[in-house]
Amino acid sequence: MSTQVSQRGKEYLETARTLLQTAKTMSDQVIADRLRALAEDYERRAEKATHADAAKALARSAARAEQERWATEQWA
């Protein structure tokens, strides 16, 4: 199952993309390698953020469903 990237994840990915583009223009290989490593870190952050945001959304949905079930039972 594929998860849609959250807004926060998209922002991390945009930062990673910018870092990689900057790394390509660097003449200093040490700096370029550090930028690539930082970009990889931001890609991992994007994945974590997307999973965390999806879990939060699911928890909110479950809580809402539980509230609706409870309210329905009270009036039944």
PDB file of N, CA, C and O in Angstrom, chain B, residues numbered from 101:
ATOM      1  N   MET B 101       0.842  -1.180   0.000  1.00  0.00           N
ATOM      2  CA  MET B 101       0.000   0.000   0.000  1.00  0.00           C
ATOM      3  C   MET B 101       0.885   1.240   0.000  1.00  0.00           C
ATOM      4  O   MET B 101       1.851   1.321   0.759  1.00  0.00           O
ATOM      5  N   SER B 102       0.562   2.176  -0.827  1.00  0.00           N
ATOM      6  CA  SER B 102       1.333   3.406  -0.954  1.00  0.00           C
ATOM      7  C   SER B 102       0.674   4.510  -0.136  1.00  0.00           C
ATOM      8  O   SER B 102      -0.546   4.671  -0.145  1.00  0.00           O
ATOM      9  N   THR B 103       1.508   5.262   0.569  1.00  0.00           N
ATOM     10  CA  THR B 103       1.025   6.371   1.381  1.00  0.00           C
ATOM     11  C   THR B 103       1.302   7.679   0.654  1.00  0.00           C
ATOM     12  O   THR B 103       2.389   7.882   0.114  1.00  0.00           O
ATOM     13  N   GLN B 104       0.321   8.555   0.646  1.00  0.00           N
ATOM     14  CA  GLN B 104       0.511   9.860   0.029  1.00  0.00           C
ATOM     15  C   GLN B 104       1.405  10.704   0.938  1.00  0.00           C
ATOM     16  O   GLN B 104       1.245  10.687   2.158  1.00  0.00           O
ATOM     17  N   VAL B 105       2.331  11.431   0.353  1.00  0.00           N
ATOM     18  CA  VAL B 105       3.268  12.250   1.118  1.00  0.00           C
ATOM     19  C   VAL B 105       2.514  13.417   1.752  1.00  0.00           C
ATOM     20  O   VAL B 105       1.754  14.122   1.088  1.00  0.00           O
ATOM     21  N   SER B 106       2.744  13.604   3.058  1.00  0.00           N
ATOM     22  CA  SER B 106       2.084  14.694   3.772  1.00  0.00           C
ATOM     23  C   SER B 106       2.701  16.035   3.379  1.00  0.00           C
ATOM     24  O   SER B 106       3.754  16.085   2.744  1.00  0.00           O
ATOM     25  N   GLN B 107       2.044  17.095   3.758  1.00  0.00           N
ATOM     26  CA  GLN B 107       2.565  18.436   3.461  1.00  0.00           C
ATOM     27  C   GLN B 107       3.927  18.639   4.101  1.00  0.00           C
ATOM     28  O   GLN B 107       4.839  19.194   3.487  1.00  0.00           O
ATOM     29  N   ARG B 108       4.054  18.184   5.340  1.00  0.00           N
ATOM     30  CA  ARG B 108       5.331  18.311   6.036  1.00  0.00           C
ATOM     31  C   ARG B 108       6.399  17.484   5.314  1.00  0.00           C
ATOM     32  O   ARG B 108       7.542  17.921   5.181  1.00  0.00           O
ATOM     33  N   GLY B 109       6.023  16.286   4.850  1.00  0.00           N
ATOM     34  CA  GLY B 109       6.952  15.455   4.095  1.00  0.00           C
ATOM     35  C   GLY B 109       7.377  16.111   2.793  1.00  0.00           C
ATOM     36  O   GLY B 109       8.539  16.031   2.396  1.00  0.00           O
ATOM     37  N   LYS B 110       6.422  16.762   2.130  1.00  0.00           N
ATOM     38  CA  LYS B 110       6.745  17.464   0.881  1.00  0.00           C
ATOM     39  C   LYS B 110       7.760  18.582   1.114  1.00  0.00           C
ATOM     40  O   LYS B 110       8.641  18.816   0.287  1.00  0.00           O
ATOM     41  N   GLU B 111       7.625  19.262   2.240  1.00  0.00           N
ATOM     42  CA  GLU B 111       8.570  20.340   2.558  1.00  0.00           C
ATOM     43  C   GLU B 111       9.971  19.784   2.794  1.00  0.00           C
ATOM     44  O   GLU B 111      10.960  20.366   2.349  1.00  0.00           O
ATOM     45  N   TYR B 112      10.050  18.657   3.494  1.00  0.00           N
ATOM     46  CA  TYR B 112      11.355  18.015   3.680  1.00  0.00           C
ATOM     47  C   TYR B 112      11.948  17.585   2.341  1.00  0.00           C
ATOM     48  O   TYR B 112      13.142  17.766   2.103  1.00  0.00           O
ATOM     49  N   LEU B 113      11.120  17.019   1.469  1.00  0.00           N
ATOM     50  CA  LEU B 113      11.614  16.578   0.164  1.00  0.00           C
ATOM     51  C   LEU B 113      12.084  17.758  -0.688  1.00  0.00           C
ATOM     52  O   LEU B 113      13.069  17.648  -1.418  1.00  0.00           O
ATOM     53  N   GLU B 114      11.384  18.872  -0.593  1.00  0.00           N
ATOM     54  CA  GLU B 114      11.798  20.063  -1.335  1.00  0.00           C
ATOM     55  C   GLU B 114      13.167  20.548  -0.839  1.00  0.00           C
ATOM     56  O   GLU B 114      14.012  20.952  -1.638  1.00  0.00           O
ATOM     57  N   THR B 115      13.376  20.506   0.461  1.00  0.00           N
ATOM     58  CA  THR B 115      14.674  20.887   1.016  1.00  0.00           C
ATOM     59  C   THR B 115      15.757  19.930   0.527  1.00  0.00           C
ATOM     60  O   THR B 115      16.846  20.356   0.142  1.00  0.00           O
ATOM     61  N   ALA B 116      15.446  18.627   0.545  1.00  0.00           N
ATOM     62  CA  ALA B 116      16.414  17.629   0.062  1.00  0.00           C
ATOM     63  C   ALA B 116      16.770  17.885  -1.397  1.00  0.00           C
ATOM     64  O   ALA B 116      17.938  17.816  -1.779  1.00  0.00           O
ATOM     65  N   ARG B 117      15.764  18.180  -2.205  1.00  0.00           N
ATOM     66  CA  ARG B 117      15.988  18.459  -3.635  1.00  0.00           C
ATOM     67  C   ARG B 117      16.897  19.681  -3.808  1.00  0.00           C
ATOM     68  O   ARG B 117      17.803  19.671  -4.641  1.00  0.00           O
ATOM     69  N   THR B 118      16.657  20.708  -3.034  1.00  0.00           N
ATOM     70  CA  THR B 118      17.482  21.916  -3.098  1.00  0.00           C
ATOM     71  C   THR B 118      18.927  21.614  -2.699  1.00  0.00           C
ATOM     72  O   THR B 118      19.868  22.084  -3.339  1.00  0.00           O
ATOM     73  N   LEU B 119      19.092  20.825  -1.632  1.00  0.00           N
ATOM     74  CA  LEU B 119      20.439  20.451  -1.197  1.00  0.00           C
ATOM     75  C   LEU B 119      21.173  19.661  -2.275  1.00  0.00           C
ATOM     76  O   LEU B 119      22.360  19.882  -2.511  1.00  0.00           O
ATOM     77  N   LEU B 120      20.464  18.738  -2.929  1.00  0.00           N
ATOM     78  CA  LEU B 120      21.097  17.946  -3.982  1.00  0.00           C
ATOM     79  C   LEU B 120      21.479  18.806  -5.183  1.00  0.00           C
ATOM     80  O   LEU B 120      22.542  18.614  -5.774  1.00  0.00           O
ATOM     81  N   GLN B 121      20.624  19.741  -5.539  1.00  0.00           N
ATOM     82  CA  GLN B 121      20.944  20.641  -6.648  1.00  0.00           C
ATOM     83  C   GLN B 121      22.167  21.489  -6.315  1.00  0.00           C
ATOM     84  O   GLN B 121      23.028  21.715  -7.165  1.00  0.00           O
ATOM     85  N   THR B 122      22.235  21.952  -5.080  1.00  0.00           N
ATOM     86  CA  THR B 122      23.383  22.747  -4.651  1.00  0.00           C
ATOM     87  C   THR B 122      24.657  21.910  -4.656  1.00  0.00           C
ATOM     88  O   THR B 122      25.721  22.387  -5.051  1.00  0.00           O
ATOM     89  N   ALA B 123      24.541  20.656  -4.212  1.00  0.00           N
ATOM     90  CA  ALA B 123      25.702  19.761  -4.185  1.00  0.00           C
ATOM     91  C   ALA B 123      26.282  19.558  -5.578  1.00  0.00           C
ATOM     92  O   ALA B 123      27.497  19.437  -5.737  1.00  0.00           O
ATOM     93  N   LYS B 124      25.415  19.520  -6.587  1.00  0.00           N
ATOM     94  CA  LYS B 124      25.869  19.322  -7.971  1.00  0.00           C
ATOM     95  C   LYS B 124      26.720  20.486  -8.479  1.00  0.00           C
ATOM     96  O   LYS B 124      27.560  20.309  -9.361  1.00  0.00           O
ATOM     97  N   THR B 125      26.499  21.672  -7.917  1.00  0.00           N
ATOM     98  CA  THR B 125      27.227  22.856  -8.386  1.00  0.00           C
ATOM     99  C   THR B 125      28.516  23.101  -7.605  1.00  0.00           C
ATOM    100  O   THR B 125      29.294  23.988  -7.957  1.00  0.00           O
ATOM    101  N   MET B 126      28.747  22.326  -6.553  1.00  0.00           N
ATOM    102  CA  MET B 126      29.908  22.534  -5.695  1.00  0.00           C
ATOM    103  C   MET B 126      31.187  22.030  -6.359  1.00  0.00           C
ATOM    104  O   MET B 126      31.218  20.948  -6.945  1.00  0.00           O
ATOM    105  N   SER B 127      32.222  22.824  -6.256  1.00  0.00           N
ATOM    106  CA  SER B 127      33.531  22.366  -6.741  1.00  0.00           C
ATOM    107  C   SER B 127      34.287  21.657  -5.620  1.00  0.00           C
ATOM    108  O   SER B 127      35.173  20.846  -5.891  1.00  0.00           O
ATOM    109  N   ASP B 128      33.951  21.950  -4.377  1.00  0.00           N
ATOM    110  CA  ASP B 128      34.569  21.293  -3.226  1.00  0.00           C
ATOM    111  C   ASP B 128      33.822  19.988  -2.957  1.00  0.00           C
ATOM    112  O   ASP B 128      32.666  19.996  -2.536  1.00  0.00           O
ATOM    113  N   GLN B 129      34.500  18.872  -3.205  1.00  0.00           N
ATOM    114  CA  GLN B 129      33.852  17.561  -3.091  1.00  0.00           C
ATOM    115  C   GLN B 129      33.439  17.239  -1.658  1.00  0.00           C
ATOM    116  O   GLN B 129      32.430  16.564  -1.452  1.00  0.00           O
ATOM    117  N   VAL B 130      34.185  17.700  -0.676  1.00  0.00           N
ATOM    118  CA  VAL B 130      33.850  17.441   0.723  1.00  0.00           C
ATOM    119  C   VAL B 130      32.517  18.109   1.078  1.00  0.00           C
ATOM    120  O   VAL B 130      31.653  17.498   1.708  1.00  0.00           O
ATOM    121  N   ILE B 131      32.369  19.342   0.673  1.00  0.00           N
ATOM    122  CA  ILE B 131      31.116  20.070   0.932  1.00  0.00           C
ATOM    123  C   ILE B 131      29.969  19.412   0.173  1.00  0.00           C
ATOM    124  O   ILE B 131      28.877  19.253   0.719  1.00  0.00           O
ATOM    125  N   ALA B 132      30.204  19.032  -1.072  1.00  0.00           N
ATOM    126  CA  ALA B 132      29.166  18.376  -1.873  1.00  0.00           C
ATOM    127  C   ALA B 132      28.713  17.080  -1.210  1.00  0.00           C
ATOM    128  O   ALA B 132      27.516  16.797  -1.165  1.00  0.00           O
ATOM    129  N   ASP B 133      29.644  16.298  -0.699  1.00  0.00           N
ATOM    130  CA  ASP B 133      29.300  15.049  -0.015  1.00  0.00           C
ATOM    131  C   ASP B 133      28.490  15.306   1.250  1.00  0.00           C
ATOM    132  O   ASP B 133      27.557  14.563   1.558  1.00  0.00           O
ATOM    133  N   ARG B 134      28.844  16.348   1.974  1.00  0.00           N
ATOM    134  CA  ARG B 134      28.086  16.694   3.178  1.00  0.00           C
ATOM    135  C   ARG B 134      26.663  17.133   2.829  1.00  0.00           C
ATOM    136  O   ARG B 134      25.713  16.792   3.534  1.00  0.00           O
ATOM    137  N   LEU B 135      26.522  17.880   1.756  1.00  0.00           N
ATOM    138  CA  LEU B 135      25.184  18.299   1.321  1.00  0.00           C
ATOM    139  C   LEU B 135      24.353  17.089   0.893  1.00  0.00           C
ATOM    140  O   LEU B 135      23.159  17.021   1.186  1.00  0.00           O
ATOM    141  N   ARG B 136      24.979  16.140   0.205  1.00  0.00           N
ATOM    142  CA  ARG B 136      24.259  14.915  -0.192  1.00  0.00           C
ATOM    143  C   ARG B 136      23.814  14.121   1.039  1.00  0.00           C
ATOM    144  O   ARG B 136      22.696  13.607   1.084  1.00  0.00           O
ATOM    145  N   ALA B 137      24.692  14.028   2.026  1.00  0.00           N
ATOM    146  CA  ALA B 137      24.335  13.321   3.256  1.00  0.00           C
ATOM    147  C   ALA B 137      23.180  14.022   3.972  1.00  0.00           C
ATOM    148  O   ALA B 137      22.275  13.374   4.498  1.00  0.00           O
ATOM    149  N   LEU B 138      23.223  15.334   3.983  1.00  0.00           N
ATOM    150  CA  LEU B 138      22.142  16.104   4.593  1.00  0.00           C
ATOM    151  C   LEU B 138      20.836  15.909   3.822  1.00  0.00           C
ATOM    152  O   LEU B 138      19.767  15.809   4.424  1.00  0.00           O
ATOM    153  N   ALA B 139      20.921  15.857   2.512  1.00  0.00           N
ATOM    154  CA  ALA B 139      19.736  15.612   1.688  1.00  0.00           C
ATOM    155  C   ALA B 139      19.138  14.248   2.002  1.00  0.00           C
ATOM    156  O   ALA B 139      17.917  14.116   2.088  1.00  0.00           O
ATOM    157  N   GLU B 140      19.977  13.235   2.174  1.00  0.00           N
ATOM    158  CA  GLU B 140      19.487  11.900   2.534  1.00  0.00           C
ATOM    159  C   GLU B 140      18.771  11.934   3.878  1.00  0.00           C
ATOM    160  O   GLU B 140      17.750  11.271   4.060  1.00  0.00           O
ATOM    161  N   ASP B 141      19.306  12.707   4.818  1.00  0.00           N
ATOM    162  CA  ASP B 141      18.664  12.854   6.123  1.00  0.00           C
ATOM    163  C   ASP B 141      17.278  13.487   5.973  1.00  0.00           C
ATOM    164  O   ASP B 141      16.321  13.061   6.619  1.00  0.00           O
ATOM    165  N   TYR B 142      17.182  14.492   5.127  1.00  0.00           N
ATOM    166  CA  TYR B 142      15.880  15.130   4.906  1.00  0.00           C
ATOM    167  C   TYR B 142      14.903  14.192   4.213  1.00  0.00           C
ATOM    168  O   TYR B 142      13.700  14.272   4.461  1.00  0.00           O
ATOM    169  N   GLU B 143      15.383  13.316   3.361  1.00  0.00           N
ATOM    170  CA  GLU B 143      14.505  12.326   2.733  1.00  0.00           C
ATOM    171  C   GLU B 143      13.966  11.351   3.785  1.00  0.00           C
ATOM    172  O   GLU B 143      12.796  10.970   3.743  1.00  0.00           O
ATOM    173  N   ARG B 144      14.827  10.951   4.729  1.00  0.00           N
ATOM    174  CA  ARG B 144      14.364  10.092   5.825  1.00  0.00           C
ATOM    175  C   ARG B 144      13.350  10.825   6.696  1.00  0.00           C
ATOM    176  O   ARG B 144      12.357  10.243   7.133  1.00  0.00           O
ATOM    177  N   ARG B 145      13.608  12.097   6.943  1.00  0.00           N
ATOM    178  CA  ARG B 145      12.661  12.895   7.731  1.00  0.00           C
ATOM    179  C   ARG B 145      11.306  12.988   7.033  1.00  0.00           C
ATOM    180  O   ARG B 145      10.260  12.948   7.681  1.00  0.00           O
ATOM    181  N   ALA B 146      11.335  13.112   5.720  1.00  0.00           N
ATOM    182  CA  ALA B 146      10.086  13.185   4.956  1.00  0.00           C
ATOM    183  C   ALA B 146       9.276  11.904   5.127  1.00  0.00           C
ATOM    184  O   ALA B 146       8.059  11.945   5.310  1.00  0.00           O
ATOM    185  N   GLU B 147       9.961  10.777   5.067  1.00  0.00           N
ATOM    186  CA  GLU B 147       9.267   9.496   5.229  1.00  0.00           C
ATOM    187  C   GLU B 147       8.692   9.362   6.639  1.00  0.00           C
ATOM    188  O   GLU B 147       7.543   8.955   6.809  1.00  0.00           O
ATOM    189  N   LYS B 148       9.492   9.706   7.643  1.00  0.00           N
ATOM    190  CA  LYS B 148       9.013   9.639   9.029  1.00  0.00           C
ATOM    191  C   LYS B 148       7.837  10.575   9.253  1.00  0.00           C
ATOM    192  O   LYS B 148       6.851  10.197   9.886  1.00  0.00           O
ATOM    193  N   ALA B 149       7.936  11.792   8.738  1.00  0.00           N
ATOM    194  CA  ALA B 149       6.868  12.775   8.922  1.00  0.00           C
ATOM    195  C   ALA B 149       5.583  12.296   8.262  1.00  0.00           C
ATOM    196  O   ALA B 149       4.496  12.448   8.820  1.00  0.00           O
ATOM    197  N   THR B 150       5.709  11.717   7.072  1.00  0.00           N
ATOM    198  CA  THR B 150       4.532  11.226   6.371  1.00  0.00           C
ATOM    199  C   THR B 150       3.855  10.110   7.151  1.00  0.00           C
ATOM    200  O   THR B 150       2.631  10.091   7.277  1.00  0.00           O
ATOM    201  N   HIS B 151       4.650   9.178   7.677  1.00  0.00           N
ATOM    202  CA  HIS B 151       4.073   8.091   8.472  1.00  0.00           C
ATOM    203  C   HIS B 151       3.440   8.617   9.757  1.00  0.00           C
ATOM    204  O   HIS B 151       2.352   8.186  10.139  1.00  0.00           O
ATOM    205  N   ALA B 152       4.115   9.541  10.415  1.00  0.00           N
ATOM    206  CA  ALA B 152       3.578  10.099  11.660  1.00  0.00           C
ATOM    207  C   ALA B 152       2.292  10.874  11.402  1.00  0.00           C
ATOM    208  O   ALA B 152       1.335  10.763  12.168  1.00  0.00           O
ATOM    209  N   ASP B 153       2.264  11.655  10.331  1.00  0.00           N
ATOM    210  CA  ASP B 153       1.066  12.429  10.008  1.00  0.00           C
ATOM    211  C   ASP B 153      -0.098  11.509   9.639  1.00  0.00           C
ATOM    212  O   ASP B 153      -1.245  11.789   9.988  1.00  0.00           O
ATOM    213  N   ALA B 154       0.192  10.421   8.940  1.00  0.00           N
ATOM    214  CA  ALA B 154      -0.855   9.456   8.590  1.00  0.00           C
ATOM    215  C   ALA B 154      -1.401   8.784   9.848  1.00  0.00           C
ATOM    216  O   ALA B 154      -2.608   8.574   9.965  1.00  0.00           O
ATOM    217  N   ALA B 155      -0.520   8.448  10.785  1.00  0.00           N
ATOM    218  CA  ALA B 155      -0.957   7.826  12.036  1.00  0.00           C
ATOM    219  C   ALA B 155      -1.830   8.782  12.843  1.00  0.00           C
ATOM    220  O   ALA B 155      -2.835   8.373  13.424  1.00  0.00           O
ATOM    221  N   LYS B 156      -1.445  10.052  12.878  1.00  0.00           N
ATOM    222  CA  LYS B 156      -2.244  11.048  13.601  1.00  0.00           C
ATOM    223  C   LYS B 156      -3.621  11.199  12.967  1.00  0.00           C
ATOM    224  O   LYS B 156      -4.628  11.288  13.669  1.00  0.00           O
ATOM    225  N   ALA B 157      -3.662  11.228  11.649  1.00  0.00           N
ATOM    226  CA  ALA B 157      -4.947  11.359  10.951  1.00  0.00           C
ATOM    227  C   ALA B 157      -5.832  10.151  11.224  1.00  0.00           C
ATOM    228  O   ALA B 157      -7.038  10.294  11.424  1.00  0.00           O
ATOM    229  N   LEU B 158      -5.240   8.967  11.234  1.00  0.00           N
ATOM    230  CA  LEU B 158      -5.993   7.753  11.521  1.00  0.00           C
ATOM    231  C   LEU B 158      -6.523   7.764  12.950  1.00  0.00           C
ATOM    232  O   LEU B 158      -7.664   7.371  13.194  1.00  0.00           O
ATOM    233  N   ALA B 159      -5.703   8.210  13.890  1.00  0.00           N
ATOM    234  CA  ALA B 159      -6.135   8.287  15.284  1.00  0.00           C
ATOM    235  C   ALA B 159      -7.285   9.277  15.450  1.00  0.00           C
ATOM    236  O   ALA B 159      -8.235   9.019  16.189  1.00  0.00           O
ATOM    237  N   ARG B 160      -7.192  10.415  14.755  1.00  0.00           N
ATOM    238  CA  ARG B 160      -8.288  11.400  14.821  1.00  0.00           C
ATOM    239  C   ARG B 160      -9.572  10.815  14.249  1.00  0.00           C
ATOM    240  O   ARG B 160     -10.656  11.014  14.799  1.00  0.00           O
ATOM    241  N   SER B 161      -9.442  10.097  13.148  1.00  0.00           N
ATOM    242  CA  SER B 161     -10.603   9.482  12.516  1.00  0.00           C
ATOM    243  C   SER B 161     -11.231   8.441  13.433  1.00  0.00           C
ATOM    244  O   SER B 161     -12.454   8.377  13.556  1.00  0.00           O
ATOM    245  N   ALA B 162     -10.406   7.633  14.071  1.00  0.00           N
ATOM    246  CA  ALA B 162     -10.913   6.614  14.987  1.00  0.00           C
ATOM    247  C   ALA B 162     -11.597   7.257  16.190  1.00  0.00           C
ATOM    248  O   ALA B 162     -12.639   6.777  16.637  1.00  0.00           O
ATOM    249  N   ALA B 163     -11.030   8.324  16.709  1.00  0.00           N
ATOM    250  CA  ALA B 163     -11.631   9.022  17.848  1.00  0.00           C
ATOM    251  C   ALA B 163     -12.983   9.622  17.463  1.00  0.00           C
ATOM    252  O   ALA B 163     -13.940   9.572  18.236  1.00  0.00           O
ATOM    253  N   ARG B 164     -13.046  10.189  16.257  1.00  0.00           N
ATOM    254  CA  ARG B 164     -14.307  10.755  15.778  1.00  0.00           C
ATOM    255  C   ARG B 164     -15.371   9.665  15.627  1.00  0.00           C
ATOM    256  O   ARG B 164     -16.527   9.862  16.002  1.00  0.00           O
ATOM    257  N   ALA B 165     -14.976   8.526  15.079  1.00  0.00           N
ATOM    258  CA  ALA B 165     -15.916   7.415  14.901  1.00  0.00           C
ATOM    259  C   ALA B 165     -16.400   6.908  16.254  1.00  0.00           C
ATOM    260  O   ALA B 165     -17.575   6.581  16.416  1.00  0.00           O
ATOM    261  N   GLU B 166     -15.499   6.843  17.219  1.00  0.00           N
ATOM    262  CA  GLU B 166     -15.875   6.399  18.563  1.00  0.00           C
ATOM    263  C   GLU B 166     -16.839   7.393  19.202  1.00  0.00           C
ATOM    264  O   GLU B 166     -17.795   6.983  19.861  1.00  0.00           O
ATOM    265  N   GLN B 167     -16.608   8.681  19.021  1.00  0.00           N
ATOM    266  CA  GLN B 167     -17.527   9.687  19.561  1.00  0.00           C
ATOM    267  C   GLN B 167     -18.910   9.549  18.930  1.00  0.00           C
ATOM    268  O   GLN B 167     -19.927   9.617  19.622  1.00  0.00           O
ATOM    269  N   GLU B 168     -18.939   9.354  17.615  1.00  0.00           N
ATOM    270  CA  GLU B 168     -20.218   9.202  16.920  1.00  0.00           C
ATOM    271  C   GLU B 168     -20.942   7.941  17.379  1.00  0.00           C
ATOM    272  O   GLU B 168     -22.159   7.956  17.563  1.00  0.00           O
ATOM    273  N   ARG B 169     -20.200   6.847  17.565  1.00  0.00           N
ATOM    274  CA  ARG B 169     -20.811   5.602  18.033  1.00  0.00           C
ATOM    275  C   ARG B 169     -21.381   5.797  19.428  1.00  0.00           C
ATOM    276  O   ARG B 169     -22.493   5.355  19.718  1.00  0.00           O
ATOM    277  N   TRP B 170     -20.618   6.459  20.294  1.00  0.00           N
ATOM    278  CA  TRP B 170     -21.072   6.692  21.654  1.00  0.00           C
ATOM    279  C   TRP B 170     -22.329   7.566  21.660  1.00  0.00           C
ATOM    280  O   TRP B 170     -23.280   7.281  22.388  1.00  0.00           O
ATOM    281  N   ALA B 171     -22.332   8.633  20.847  1.00  0.00           N
ATOM    282  CA  ALA B 171     -23.492   9.535  20.790  1.00  0.00           C
ATOM    283  C   ALA B 171     -24.718   8.794  20.260  1.00  0.00           C
ATOM    284  O   ALA B 171     -25.831   9.002  20.745  1.00  0.00           O
ATOM    285  N   THR B 172     -24.515   7.932  19.269  1.00  0.00           N
ATOM    286  CA  THR B 172     -25.633   7.158  18.697  1.00  0.00           C
ATOM    287  C   THR B 172     -26.206   6.213  19.736  1.00  0.00           C
ATOM    288  O   THR B 172     -27.425   6.068  19.828  1.00  0.00           O
ATOM    289  N   GLU B 173     -25.351   5.565  20.520  1.00  0.00           N
ATOM    290  CA  GLU B 173     -25.821   4.643  21.536  1.00  0.00           C
ATOM    291  C   GLU B 173     -26.586   5.348  22.651  1.00  0.00           C
ATOM    292  O   GLU B 173     -27.501   4.771  23.238  1.00  0.00           O
ATOM    293  N   GLN B 174     -26.216   6.590  22.943  1.00  0.00           N
ATOM    294  CA  GLN B 174     -26.868   7.342  24.000  1.00  0.00           C
ATOM    295  C   GLN B 174     -28.305   7.681  23.628  1.00  0.00           C
ATOM    296  O   GLN B 174     -29.159   7.799  24.507  1.00  0.00           O
ATOM    297  N   TRP B 175     -28.584   7.840  22.329  1.00  0.00           N
ATOM    298  CA  TRP B 175     -29.929   8.238  21.883  1.00  0.00           C
ATOM    299  C   TRP B 175     -30.748   7.059  21.392  1.00  0.00           C
ATOM    300  O   TRP B 175     -31.910   7.223  21.021  1.00  0.00           O
ATOM    301  N   ALA B 176     -30.160   5.883  21.385  1.00  0.00           N
ATOM    302  CA  ALA B 176     -30.882   4.704  20.888  1.00  0.00           C
ATOM    303  C   ALA B 176     -31.802   4.131  21.932  1.00  0.00           C
ATOM    304  O   ALA B 176     -32.483   3.138  21.677  1.00  0.00           O
TER     305      ALA B 176
END
